[in-house]
Structures are given as structure tokens and as C-alpha cells.
Amino acid sequence: MSYHDLHITTADISRRSIFDMPYGYEVTCTRVGGWKLWRGKEFVAGEYGGMDGLRLDVDGHVIVDSLNTEEQQ
């Protein structure tokens, strides 16, 4: 496996490999902040924080799914 297998989904980004996204996207995970997606210094989406959420999967295996979807409501 490689970073090519990491797929990102947000309210504004349909599921796609990080490899196929524009340059500058970065995924981080910290004990305090959880999973976050950044573009440069701009916060795009995260596991916590009142945003629409973030779904990360590696080759179909979900790592985190806090994405608010109609099915979850």
C-alpha cells in the first residue's frame, strides 16, 4: 500500500485518491485534533470541529467517517 490508496471525501470533495487531488493537500492526525485535511495552511475538513466532516478510507477500508450525510441524519 501507498498514499495512492488513501481516498478522501468531504461535503465539497467527492471520493478521490489523494494522489489525484491538486498539489498541496495534507492529511494529519493528532491526539487532540483527530484527523484533519489541509490545503497549505488552510483547514479544509476534519473529524471534529463543527465542519461537515471527513471520510478517509484506505483502499475501501474506512479509517474515519464523521461526514454528515442524509443517510446518517
N, C-alpha and C positions, 0 to 999 in steps of 0.2 A: 504494500500500500504506500501511497504517497499523498502529498497535498492535493493532487489531481482528484482524489477520491472524496474530498471534503465538499459537500454541497450546502449551499446557504439559501434560506428562504426567509423573507421578511414581508411585511404588508406591501412594500413597494417593489420588491425583487422576487420574481418567480424563481422556483428552484433551479439553481445552476451551480456548476462547479466553480470553486474559487479561481481555478485556472482560466476559466472563460470570462471572468469579470475584468473590468478595467483595472489597470495598474493602480496600486496604492491601497487596496483593501487589505485589512489585517484583522485577524480574529485573535482575541486574548481571553484568558480565563484567570481570575484571581479568586482567592477565598472570600474576599469581602464583596467584590462586584459581580461575581459569576462570569458567564460568557458574554462577550461584547464584540460587536462588529464596528470597525473604524474605517474611515477613508481619510488617510492622513491623520490630522488631529481632530477631525470631525466625527463625533459619535453618531453612528447610523442606526443601530438597533442593539437591544440587549435582552438578556434573560430577565432582568429586573429593571425597575425604574419608571414604570408607568407608560412605557412606549407600547407599541403594538406587539412587541415580542420578536422572538428569533427562533428559528428552527435550524439546527445543524444536524446533518447526517453524514456518515462516512459509508459510502457505497451502499446506502439504503438502511444502515443501522443508525437509529436516532440517538444522538448524544444528548441533546436538549431540545425541548419543544415548549416554548412559552408563547408561541404565536397565537394571538386571539383570532379565531376563525368562527364563522357562523355555526359550524358543527359543534364547537365547544361551548357555545352560549346557550 
